[in-house]
Amino acid sequence: MGAIIEPGLKFFQQSADAGRGEKWTSERVLSVRYWTPTLLSFRTTRYRSFRFTPGHYTRLGLGATDTIVWRPYSLASAAYEDFLEFIAVLVPGGTFSEELQKLRVGDTLRVDKASYGFLTAGQLAPGKDLWLLASGSGIGPFASILRDPLVWQDYQRLIMVHSVRQSAELAWRNEIIVLPNHALFAEAKATLYYIPVVTREPGASALADRIPLLLADGRLQQEAATPLDVASSRVMVCGNPELVRELRQWLGSRGFATNRRGVPGQMAFEKYW
């Protein structure tokens, strides 16, 4: 859980010697934060020449020196920060999770020198309102996008919807809420709407149903005080495969399209386990 389902990518193990000094760097863990016993975020040092666009992911390598397990994870930190941040869910019996749960401050892990992905604001046609719809650890890439000054200038409204089962899983909730007070966004034209959706903790949030249902009956639009239409709305979705499938179908039936052959679209998706 928390890892990206990348088309064509097979989770793999490789010798530690493969790509040494070439495709990855060894980074030190700066902090580890457990939101719940199975949901954690962590920061690492950042290689001086590592570059990424908010919404991108990279590959992380953990394990013994002779055998390393690699997984793709979205970057949650801002592109201008001097550290890298990630969020992950520990999966019982998972090979990578077994290594990840041992991670402590001062430990090292491998970080691919390259970043990848299409869940970026640049993939979208110009619009007025940017909807960021996440489930669980899918909040990761949006935590980075929301820290990008460009999106605060390009849109009038930024609507961050985070759906989780329990309120403790609302990672970075407090940090996101106060983003408008950050000096970088003091002159920004955008207004931020943060909407938590807690589905299995009665009374924890104003909305408690799954995002597709909340969109279908209009409650989510009402909560955001913003209509969702193809002319002015741009939508980015990151979450479990079922959420992505349902929203792609629902939005597609209303005229939304993804980026095709260099033509910017109105929606973008990324699947998470």
C-alpha positions as protocol buffer text, in pm:
chain_id: "A"
residue {
  index: 1
  type: MET
  ca { x: 0 y: 0 z: 0 }
}
residue {
  index: 2
  type: GLY
  ca { x: 123 y: 348 z: -78 }
}
residue {
  index: 3
  type: ALA
  ca { x: 331 y: 242 z: -374 }
}
residue {
  index: 4
  type: ILE
  ca { x: 241 y: 357 z: -722 }
}
residue {
  index: 5
  type: ILE
  ca { x: 97 y: 107 z: -969 }
}
residue {
  index: 6
  type: GLU
  ca { x: 316 y: 201 z: -1261 }
}
residue {
  index: 7
  type: PRO
  ca { x: 211 y: 65 z: -1602 }
}
residue {
  index: 8
  type: GLY
  ca { x: 467 y: -183 z: -1726 }
}
residue {
  index: 9
  type: LEU
  ca { x: 673 y: -172 z: -1407 }
}
residue {
  index: 10
  type: LYS
  ca { x: 742 y: -498 z: -1228 }
}
residue {
  index: 11
  type: PHE
  ca { x: 849 y: -473 z: -866 }
}
residue {
  index: 12
  type: PHE
  ca { x: 1195 y: -622 z: -861 }
}
residue {
  index: 13
  type: GLN
  ca { x: 1507 y: -702 z: -669 }
}
residue {
  index: 14
  type: GLN
  ca { x: 1852 y: -637 z: -803 }
}
residue {
  index: 15
  type: SER
  ca { x: 2210 y: -664 z: -697 }
}
residue {
  index: 16
  type: ALA
  ca { x: 2340 y: -369 z: -499 }
}
residue {
  index: 17
  type: ASP
  ca { x: 2621 y: -344 z: -752 }
}
residue {
  index: 18
  type: ALA
  ca { x: 2382 y: -276 z: -1038 }
}
residue {
  index: 19
  type: GLY
  ca { x: 2386 y: 97 z: -1107 }
}
residue {
  index: 20
  type: ARG
  ca { x: 2624 y: 179 z: -823 }
}
residue {
  index: 21
  type: GLY
  ca { x: 2730 y: 540 z: -872 }
}
residue {
  index: 22
  type: GLU
  ca { x: 2514 y: 559 z: -1182 }
}
residue {
  index: 23
  type: LYS
  ca { x: 2137 y: 544 z: -1131 }
}
residue {
  index: 24
  type: TRP
  ca { x: 2090 y: 600 z: -758 }
}
residue {
  index: 25
  type: THR
  ca { x: 2231 y: 782 z: -459 }
}
residue {
  index: 26
  type: SER
  ca { x: 2253 y: 676 z: -96 }
}
residue {
  index: 27
  type: GLU
  ca { x: 2049 y: 914 z: 122 }
}
residue {
  index: 28
  type: ARG
  ca { x: 2022 y: 945 z: 499 }
}
residue {
  index: 29
  type: VAL
  ca { x: 1690 y: 936 z: 685 }
}
residue {
  index: 30
  type: LEU
  ca { x: 1624 y: 1269 z: 860 }
}
residue {
  index: 31
  type: SER
  ca { x: 1290 y: 1193 z: 1025 }
}
residue {
  index: 32
  type: VAL
  ca { x: 1020 y: 926 z: 1049 }
}
residue {
  index: 33
  type: ARG
  ca { x: 660 y: 1011 z: 1143 }
}
residue {
  index: 34
  type: TYR
  ca { x: 396 y: 748 z: 1215 }
}
residue {
  index: 35
  type: TRP
  ca { x: 45 y: 878 z: 1159 }
}
residue {
  index: 36
  type: THR
  ca { x: -95 y: 535 z: 1251 }
}
residue {
  index: 37
  type: PRO
  ca { x: 78 y: 202 z: 1325 }
}
residue {
  index: 38
  type: THR
  ca { x: 76 y: 126 z: 950 }
}
residue {
  index: 39
  type: LEU
  ca { x: 94 y: 473 z: 788 }
}
residue {
  index: 40
  type: LEU
  ca { x: 419 y: 664 z: 798 }
}
residue {
  index: 41
  type: SER
  ca { x: 595 y: 949 z: 625 }
}
residue {
  index: 42
  type: PHE
  ca { x: 969 y: 1002 z: 624 }
}
residue {
  index: 43
  type: ARG
  ca { x: 1225 y: 1256 z: 508 }
}
residue {
  index: 44
  type: THR
  ca { x: 1567 y: 1195 z: 359 }
}
residue {
  index: 45
  type: THR
  ca { x: 1859 y: 1403 z: 249 }
}
residue {
  index: 46
  type: ARG
  ca { x: 1849 y: 1519 z: -114 }
}
residue {
  index: 47
  type: TYR
  ca { x: 2122 y: 1470 z: -371 }
}
residue {
  index: 48
  type: ARG
  ca { x: 2231 y: 1814 z: -489 }
}
residue {
  index: 49
  type: SER
  ca { x: 2140 y: 1755 z: -855 }
}
residue {
  index: 50
  type: PHE
  ca { x: 1812 y: 1567 z: -799 }
}
residue {
  index: 51
  type: ARG
  ca { x: 1526 y: 1744 z: -980 }
}
residue {
  index: 52
  type: PHE
  ca { x: 1154 y: 1670 z: -1001 }
}
residue {
  index: 53
  type: THR
  ca { x: 823 y: 1828 z: -1094 }
}
residue {
  index: 54
  type: PRO
  ca { x: 553 y: 1834 z: -823 }
}
residue {
  index: 55
  type: GLY
  ca { x: 346 y: 1519 z: -880 }
}
residue {
  index: 56
  type: HIS
  ca { x: 642 y: 1307 z: -989 }
}
residue {
  index: 57
  type: TYR
  ca { x: 759 y: 986 z: -825 }
}
residue {
  index: 58
  type: THR
  ca { x: 1097 y: 819 z: -792 }
}
residue {
  index: 59
  type: ARG
  ca { x: 1216 y: 473 z: -691 }
}
residue {
  index: 60
  type: LEU
  ca { x: 1340 y: 384 z: -344 }
}
residue {
  index: 61
  type: GLY
  ca { x: 1567 y: 94 z: -263 }
}
residue {
  index: 62
  type: LEU
  ca { x: 1588 y: -86 z: 73 }
}
residue {
  index: 63
  type: GLY
  ca { x: 1746 y: -404 z: 195 }
}
residue {
  index: 64
  type: ALA
  ca { x: 2073 y: -582 z: 248 }
}
residue {
  index: 65
  type: THR
  ca { x: 2372 y: -486 z: 39 }
}
residue {
  index: 66
  type: ASP
  ca { x: 2359 y: -801 z: -169 }
}
residue {
  index: 67
  type: THR
  ca { x: 1986 y: -782 z: -251 }
}
residue {
  index: 68
  type: ILE
  ca { x: 1788 y: -459 z: -275 }
}
residue {
  index: 69
  type: VAL
  ca { x: 1412 y: -423 z: -308 }
}
residue {
  index: 70
  type: TRP
  ca { x: 1290 y: -127 z: -516 }
}
residue {
  index: 71
  type: ARG
  ca { x: 950 y: 43 z: -518 }
}
residue {
  index: 72
  type: PRO
  ca { x: 817 y: 363 z: -678 }
}
residue {
  index: 73
  type: TYR
  ca { x: 692 y: 633 z: -440 }
}
residue {
  index: 74
  type: SER
  ca { x: 559 y: 982 z: -503 }
}
residue {
  index: 75
  type: LEU
  ca { x: 754 y: 1280 z: -378 }
}
residue {
  index: 76
  type: ALA
  ca { x: 554 y: 1469 z: -116 }
}
residue {
  index: 77
  type: SER
  ca { x: 807 y: 1744 z: -53 }
}
residue {
  index: 78
  type: ALA
  ca { x: 818 y: 2072 z: -240 }
}
residue {
  index: 79
  type: ALA
  ca { x: 1047 y: 2091 z: -542 }
}
residue {
  index: 80
  type: TYR
  ca { x: 1248 y: 2370 z: -377 }
}
residue {
  index: 81
  type: GLU
  ca { x: 1310 y: 2201 z: -40 }
}
residue {
  index: 82
  type: ASP
  ca { x: 1650 y: 2058 z: 49 }
}
residue {
  index: 83
  type: PHE
  ca { x: 1506 y: 1724 z: 162 }
}
residue {
  index: 84
  type: LEU
  ca { x: 1284 y: 1457 z: 8 }
}
residue {
  index: 85
  type: GLU
  ca { x: 964 y: 1334 z: 173 }
}
residue {
  index: 86
  type: PHE
  ca { x: 754 y: 1025 z: 110 }
}
residue {
  index: 87
  type: ILE
  ca { x: 444 y: 858 z: 254 }
}
residue {
  index: 88
  type: ALA
  ca { x: 388 y: 483 z: 272 }
}
residue {
  index: 89
  type: VAL
  ca { x: 156 y: 216 z: 408 }
}
residue {
  index: 90
  type: LEU
  ca { x: 306 y: -92 z: 570 }
}
residue {
  index: 91
  type: VAL
  ca { x: 169 y: -411 z: 418 }
}
residue {
  index: 92
  type: PRO
  ca { x: 182 y: -723 z: 639 }
}
residue {
  index: 93
  type: GLY
  ca { x: 426 y: -966 z: 483 }
}
residue {
  index: 94
  type: GLY
  ca { x: 533 y: -721 z: 215 }
}
residue {
  index: 95
  type: THR
  ca { x: 899 y: -750 z: 121 }
}
residue {
  index: 96
  type: PHE
  ca { x: 953 y: -375 z: 99 }
}
residue {
  index: 97
  type: SER
  ca { x: 734 y: -306 z: 404 }
}
residue {
  index: 98
  type: GLU
  ca { x: 943 y: -542 z: 617 }
}
residue {
  index: 99
  type: GLU
  ca { x: 1247 y: -327 z: 539 }
}
residue {
  index: 100
  type: LEU
  ca { x: 1058 y: 1 z: 566 }
}
residue {
  index: 101
  type: GLN
  ca { x: 929 y: -63 z: 918 }
}
residue {
  index: 102
  type: LYS
  ca { x: 1289 y: -101 z: 1036 }
}
residue {
  index: 103
  type: LEU
  ca { x: 1375 y: 247 z: 909 }
}
residue {
  index: 104
  type: ARG
  ca { x: 1515 y: 482 z: 1173 }
}
residue {
  index: 105
  type: VAL
  ca { x: 1667 y: 830 z: 1173 }
}
residue {
  index: 106
  type: GLY
  ca { x: 2026 y: 805 z: 1053 }
}
residue {
  index: 107
  type: ASP
  ca { x: 1967 y: 495 z: 841 }
}
residue {
  index: 108
  type: THR
  ca { x: 2033 y: 506 z: 468 }
}
residue {
  index: 109
  type: LEU
  ca { x: 1829 y: 408 z: 165 }
}
residue {
  index: 110
  type: ARG
  ca { x: 1880 y: 433 z: -206 }
}
residue {
  index: 111
  type: VAL
  ca { x: 1700 y: 695 z: -416 }
}
residue {
  index: 112
  type: ASP
  ca { x: 1684 y: 679 z: -794 }
}
residue {
  index: 113
  type: LYS
  ca { x: 1850 y: 983 z: -951 }
}
residue {
  index: 114
  type: ALA
  ca { x: 1557 y: 1028 z: -1192 }
}
residue {
  index: 115
  type: SER
  ca { x: 1192 y: 1121 z: -1136 }
}
residue {
  index: 116
  type: TYR
  ca { x: 895 y: 1014 z: -1345 }
}
residue {
  index: 117
  type: GLY
  ca { x: 522 y: 1050 z: -1397 }
}
residue {
  index: 118
  type: PHE
  ca { x: 234 y: 1235 z: -1558 }
}
residue {
  index: 119
  type: LEU
  ca { x: 35 y: 1346 z: -1253 }
}
residue {
  index: 120
  type: THR
  ca { x: 150 y: 1705 z: -1292 }
}
residue {
  index: 121
  type: ALA
  ca { x: -34 y: 2033 z: -1334 }
}
residue {
  index: 122
  type: GLY
  ca { x: 146 y: 2086 z: -1664 }
}
residue {
  index: 123
  type: GLN
  ca { x: -51 y: 1797 z: -1815 }
}
residue {
  index: 124
  type: LEU
  ca { x: -374 y: 1994 z: -1779 }
}
residue {
  index: 125
  type: ALA
  ca { x: -533 y: 2258 z: -1998 }
}
residue {
  index: 126
  type: PRO
  ca { x: -570 y: 2604 z: -1835 }
}
residue {
  index: 127
  type: GLY
  ca { x: -866 y: 2629 z: -1601 }
}
residue {
  index: 128
  type: LYS
  ca { x: -1008 y: 2814 z: -1302 }
}
residue {
  index: 129
  type: ASP
  ca { x: -1049 y: 2541 z: -1042 }
}
residue {
  index: 130
  type: LEU
  ca { x: -806 y: 2259 z: -961 }
}
residue {
  index: 131
  type: TRP
  ca { x: -963 y: 1959 z: -787 }
}
residue {
  index: 132
  type: LEU
  ca { x: -719 y: 1724 z: -611 }
}
residue {
  index: 133
  type: LEU
  ca { x: -896 y: 1402 z: -516 }
}
residue {
  index: 134
  type: ALA
  ca { x: -700 y: 1154 z: -302 }
}
residue {
  index: 135
  type: SER
  ca { x: -765 y: 840 z: -104 }
}
residue {
  index: 136
  type: GLY
  ca { x: -531 y: 719 z: 169 }
}
residue {
  index: 137
  type: SER
  ca { x: -163 y: 765 z: 92 }
}
residue {
  index: 138
  type: GLY
  ca { x: -261 y: 912 z: -246 }
}
residue {
  index: 139
  type: ILE
  ca { x: -227 y: 1247 z: -70 }
}
residue {
  index: 140
  type: GLY
  ca { x: 150 y: 1224 z: -133 }
}
residue {
  index: 141
  type: PRO
  ca { x: 187 y: 1390 z: -474 }
}
residue {
  index: 142
  type: PHE
  ca { x: -76 y: 1651 z: -386 }
}
residue {
  index: 143
  type: ALA
  ca { x: 121 y: 1754 z: -78 }
}
residue {
  index: 144
  type: SER
  ca { x: 397 y: 1849 z: -322 }
}
residue {
  index: 145
  type: ILE
  ca { x: 167 y: 2013 z: -578 }
}
residue {
  index: 146
  type: LEU
  ca { x: 2 y: 2228 z: -311 }
}
residue {
  index: 147
  type: ARG
  ca { x: 344 y: 2365 z: -216 }
}
residue {
  index: 148
  type: ASP
  ca { x: 411 y: 2479 z: -573 }
}
residue {
  index: 149
  type: PRO
  ca { x: 370 y: 2859 z: -605 }
}
residue {
  index: 150
  type: LEU
  ca { x: 278 y: 2821 z: -973 }
}
residue {
  index: 151
  type: VAL
  ca { x: -53 y: 2644 z: -904 }
}
residue {
  index: 152
  type: TRP
  ca { x: -147 y: 2922 z: -665 }
}
residue {
  index: 153
  type: GLN
  ca { x: -104 y: 3168 z: -951 }
}
residue {
  index: 154
  type: ASP
  ca { x: -259 y: 2956 z: -1226 }
}
residue {
  index: 155
  type: TYR
  ca { x: -588 y: 2877 z: -1049 }
}
residue {
  index: 156
  type: GLN
  ca { x: -855 y: 3067 z: -861 }
}
residue {
  index: 157
  type: ARG
  ca { x: -952 y: 2775 z: -638 }
}
residue {
  index: 158
  type: LEU
  ca { x: -752 y: 2476 z: -513 }
}
residue {
  index: 159
  type: ILE
  ca { x: -983 y: 2206 z: -378 }
}
residue {
  index: 160
  type: MET
  ca { x: -804 y: 1934 z: -184 }
}
residue {
  index: 161
  type: VAL
  ca { x: -1028 y: 1636 z: -100 }
}
residue {
  index: 162
  type: HIS
  ca { x: -870 y: 1362 z: 111 }
}
residue {
  index: 163
  type: SER
  ca { x: -1069 y: 1045 z: 180 }
}
residue {
  index: 164
  type: VAL
  ca { x: -957 y: 809 z: 457 }
}
residue {
  index: 165
  type: ARG
  ca { x: -1113 y: 551 z: 686 }
}
residue {
  index: 166
  type: GLN
  ca { x: -1001 y: 703 z: 1017 }
}
residue {
  index: 167
  type: SER
  ca { x: -921 y: 1066 z: 1098 }
}
residue {
  index: 168
  type: ALA
  ca { x: -569 y: 974 z: 1213 }
}
residue {
  index: 169
  type: GLU
  ca { x: -492 y: 892 z: 848 }
}
residue {
  index: 170
  type: LEU
  ca { x: -539 y: 1255 z: 740 }
}
residue {
  index: 171
  type: ALA
  ca { x: -166 y: 1303 z: 685 }
}
residue {
  index: 172
  type: TRP
  ca { x: -38 y: 1663 z: 675 }
}
residue {
  index: 173
  type: ARG
  ca { x: -387 y: 1793 z: 756 }
}
residue {
  index: 174
  type: ASN
  ca { x: -264 y: 2076 z: 977 }
}
residue {
  index: 175
  type: GLU
  ca { x: 20 y: 2165 z: 741 }
}
residue {
  index: 176
  type: ILE
  ca { x: -215 y: 2187 z: 442 }
}
residue {
  index: 177
  type: ILE
  ca { x: -471 y: 2401 z: 621 }
}
residue {
  index: 178
  type: VAL
  ca { x: -216 y: 2674 z: 700 }
}
residue {
  index: 179
  type: LEU
  ca { x: -54 y: 2680 z: 355 }
}
residue {
  index: 180
  type: PRO
  ca { x: -233 y: 3007 z: 260 }
}
residue {
  index: 181
  type: ASN
  ca { x: -37 y: 3175 z: 541 }
}
residue {
  index: 182
  type: HIS
  ca { x: 298 y: 3078 z: 388 }
}
residue {
  index: 183
  type: ALA
  ca { x: 503 y: 3371 z: 263 }
}
residue {
  index: 184
  type: LEU
  ca { x: 538 y: 3210 z: -80 }
}
residue {
  index: 185
  type: PHE
  ca { x: 161 y: 3231 z: -133 }
}
residue {
  index: 186
  type: ALA
  ca { x: 99 y: 3571 z: 26 }
}
residue {
  index: 187
  type: GLU
  ca { x: 33 y: 3733 z: -311 }
}
residue {
  index: 188
  type: ALA
  ca { x: -134 y: 3431 z: -470 }
}
residue {
  index: 189
  type: LYS
  ca { x: -478 y: 3463 z: -625 }
}
residue {
  index: 190
  type: ALA
  ca { x: -596 y: 3110 z: -539 }
}
residue {
  index: 191
  type: THR
  ca { x: -819 y: 3017 z: -246 }
}
residue {
  index: 192
  type: LEU
  ca { x: -759 y: 2680 z: -80 }
}
residue {
  index: 193
  type: TYR
  ca { x: -1049 y: 2453 z: 17 }
}
residue {
  index: 194
  type: TYR
  ca { x: -942 y: 2154 z: 225 }
}
residue {
  index: 195
  type: ILE
  ca { x: -1215 y: 1889 z: 256 }
}
residue {
  index: 196
  type: PRO
  ca { x: -1147 y: 1580 z: 469 }
}
residue {
  index: 197
  type: VAL
  ca { x: -1372 y: 1278 z: 414 }
}
residue {
  index: 198
  type: VAL
  ca { x: -1359 y: 1017 z: 693 }
}
residue {
  index: 199
  type: THR
  ca { x: -1565 y: 712 z: 602 }
}
residue {
  index: 200
  type: ARG
  ca { x: -1543 y: 486 z: 909 }
}
residue {
  index: 201
  type: GLU
  ca { x: -1539 y: 723 z: 1206 }
}
residue {
  index: 202
  type: PRO
  ca { x: -1886 y: 870 z: 1259 }
}
residue {
  index: 203
  type: GLY
  ca { x: -1886 y: 1246 z: 1317 }
}
residue {
  index: 204
  type: ALA
  ca { x: -1520 y: 1295 z: 1226 }
}
residue {
  index: 205
  type: SER
  ca { x: -1598 y: 1493 z: 910 }
}
residue {
  index: 206
  type: ALA
  ca { x: -1891 y: 1671 z: 748 }
}
residue {
  index: 207
  type: LEU
  ca { x: -1883 y: 1423 z: 460 }
}
residue {
  index: 208
  type: ALA
  ca { x: -1844 y: 1050 z: 513 }
}
residue {
  index: 209
  type: ASP
  ca { x: -1925 y: 870 z: 187 }
}
residue {
  index: 210
  type: ARG
  ca { x: -1690 y: 765 z: -92 }
}
residue {
  index: 211
  type: ILE
  ca { x: -1575 y: 1041 z: -327 }
}
residue {
  index: 212
  type: PRO
  ca { x: -1756 y: 905 z: -637 }
}
residue {
  index: 213
  type: LEU
  ca { x: -2089 y: 907 z: -452 }
}
residue {
  index: 214
  type: LEU
  ca { x: -2026 y: 1255 z: -310 }
}
residue {
  index: 215
  type: LEU
  ca { x: -1958 y: 1385 z: -660 }
}
residue {
  index: 216
  type: ALA
  ca { x: -2252 y: 1204 z: -819 }
}
residue {
  index: 217
  type: ASP
  ca { x: -2510 y: 1354 z: -583 }
}
residue {
  index: 218
  type: GLY
  ca { x: -2344 y: 1697 z: -571 }
}
residue {
  index: 219
  type: ARG
  ca { x: -2258 y: 1705 z: -201 }
}
residue {
  index: 220
  type: LEU
  ca { x: -1887 y: 1747 z: -263 }
}
residue {
  index: 221
  type: GLN
  ca { x: -1942 y: 2040 z: -499 }
}
residue {
  index: 222
  type: GLN
  ca { x: -2175 y: 2196 z: -243 }
}
residue {
  index: 223
  type: GLU
  ca { x: -1919 y: 2155 z: 36 }
}
residue {
  index: 224
  type: ALA
  ca { x: -1655 y: 2322 z: -184 }
}
residue {
  index: 225
  type: ALA
  ca { x: -1900 y: 2592 z: -296 }
}
residue {
  index: 226
  type: THR
  ca { x: -1767 y: 2522 z: -644 }
}
residue {
  index: 227
  type: PRO
  ca { x: -1932 y: 2359 z: -947 }
}
residue {
  index: 228
  type: LEU
  ca { x: -1741 y: 2090 z: -1131 }
}
residue {
  index: 229
  type: ASP
  ca { x: -1761 y: 2131 z: -1509 }
}
residue {
  index: 230
  type: VAL
  ca { x: -1534 y: 2065 z: -1803 }
}
residue {
  index: 231
  type: ALA
  ca { x: -1509 y: 2433 z: -1901 }
}
residue {
  index: 232
  type: SER
  ca { x: -1349 y: 2559 z: -1581 }
}
residue {
  index: 233
  type: SER
  ca { x: -1255 y: 2255 z: -1368 }
}
residue {
  index: 234
  type: ARG
  ca { x: -937 y: 2049 z: -1382 }
}
residue {
  index: 235
  type: VAL
  ca { x: -922 y: 1725 z: -1187 }
}
residue {
  index: 236
  type: MET
  ca { x: -631 y: 1519 z: -1057 }
}
residue {
  index: 237
  type: VAL
  ca { x: -697 y: 1184 z: -890 }
}
residue {
  index: 238
  type: CYS
  ca { x: -457 y: 968 z: -689 }
}
residue {
  index: 239
  type: GLY
  ca { x: -576 y: 665 z: -497 }
}
residue {
  index: 240
  type: ASN
  ca { x: -676 y: 302 z: -506 }
}
residue {
  index: 241
  type: PRO
  ca { x: -754 y: 141 z: -845 }
}
residue {
  index: 242
  type: GLU
  ca { x: -1128 y: 124 z: -779 }
}
residue {
  index: 243
  type: LEU
  ca { x: -1149 y: 496 z: -703 }
}
residue {
  index: 244
  type: VAL
  ca { x: -949 y: 579 z: -1014 }
}
residue {
  index: 245
  type: ARG
  ca { x: -1165 y: 354 z: -1233 }
}
residue {
  index: 246
  type: GLU
  ca { x: -1492 y: 500 z: -1105 }
}
residue {
  index: 247
  type: LEU
  ca { x: -1383 y: 861 z: -1133 }
}
residue {
  index: 248
  type: ARG
  ca { x: -1231 y: 815 z: -1477 }
}
residue {
  index: 249
  type: GLN
  ca { x: -1562 y: 673 z: -1596 }
}
residue {
  index: 250
  type: TRP
  ca { x: -1773 y: 938 z: -1423 }
}
residue {
  index: 251
  type: LEU
  ca { x: -1564 y: 1230 z: -1542 }
}
residue {
  index: 252
  type: GLY
  ca { x: -1527 y: 1086 z: -1891 }
}
residue {
  index: 253
  type: SER
  ca { x: -1904 y: 1065 z: -1927 }
}
residue {
  index: 254
  type: ARG
  ca { x: -1913 y: 1438 z: -1859 }
}
residue {
  index: 255
  type: GLY
  ca { x: -1664 y: 1535 z: -2127 }
}
residue {
  index: 256
  type: PHE
  ca { x: -1340 y: 1533 z: -1929 }
}
residue {
  index: 257
  type: ALA
  ca { x: -1038 y: 1388 z: -2111 }
}
residue {
  index: 258
  type: THR
  ca { x: -679 y: 1303 z: -2028 }
}
residue {
  index: 259
  type: ASN
  ca { x: -374 y: 1445 z: -2204 }
}
residue {
  index: 260
  type: ARG
  ca { x: -350 y: 1288 z: -2549 }
}
residue {
  index: 261
  type: ARG
  ca { x: -72 y: 1327 z: -2805 }
}
residue {
  index: 262
  type: GLY
  ca { x: 47 y: 1649 z: -2651 }
}
residue {
  index: 263
  type: VAL
  ca { x: -300 y: 1802 z: -2623 }
}
residue {
  index: 264
  type: PRO
  ca { x: -360 y: 1904 z: -2258 }
}
residue {
  index: 265
  type: GLY
  ca { x: -665 y: 1745 z: -2097 }
}
residue {
  index: 266
  type: GLN
  ca { x: -896 y: 1822 z: -1810 }
}
residue {
  index: 267
  type: MET
  ca { x: -809 y: 1526 z: -1586 }
}
residue {
  index: 268
  type: ALA
  ca { x: -509 y: 1320 z: -1476 }
}
residue {
  index: 269
  type: PHE
  ca { x: -480 y: 999 z: -1274 }
}
residue {
  index: 270
  type: GLU
  ca { x: -240 y: 785 z: -1078 }
}
residue {
  index: 271
  type: LYS
  ca { x: -316 y: 449 z: -915 }
}
residue {
  index: 272
  type: TYR
  ca { x: -190 y: 352 z: -570 }
}
residue {
  index: 273
  type: TRP
  ca { x: -204 y: 22 z: -395 }
}
